[in-house]
């Protein structure tokens, strides 16, 4: 048994992943550095290279952790939809939480900007490509299920159009320095689904 597979080792590794995910959310890929992650986790610098074969491995773990947390939250909220029918506005807010992150709820542009920087920056990191495809497929399945449980049958092509509509509204809002890119995306979805 190696130290990494002990309960203490697993706790340390998880602390590093959580710290890296926080840094990623706060400052993008450039914020995830061995020293910064170790300091955030309250662990020795050497622990980052002990538990992860490379910085790429640590970044991958952080991206997966953050995405899986968001998907789990979305699935829990989907279960709420099954318990009682929701209106279009509730569905739109859930979609926006999944596409823009819950940090976008406060109406600020910064969390959305950081999220889009990560999404657009991920193709520059080929090691993330398989993970991003897997996570994207899971997100699309969850979004399709949300529509289905809400009584809105949306095919794959229509789902991709709605995602592109949100992305376009958000990017335009960010370019125009709109302080509420989520609001811009909400308006576009309401015009299409309302």
Secondary structure, 3 states (H helix, E strand, C coil): CCHHHCHHHHHHHHHHHHHHHHHHHHHCHHHCCHHHHHHHHCCCCHHHHHHCCCHHHHHHHHHHHHHHHHHHHHHHHHHHHHHCCCCHHHHHHHHHHHHHCHHHHHCCCHHHHHHHHHHHHHHHCHHHHHHHHHHHHHHHHHHHHHHHHCCCCCCHHHHHHHHHHHHHHHHHHHHCCCCCHHHHHHHHHHHHHC
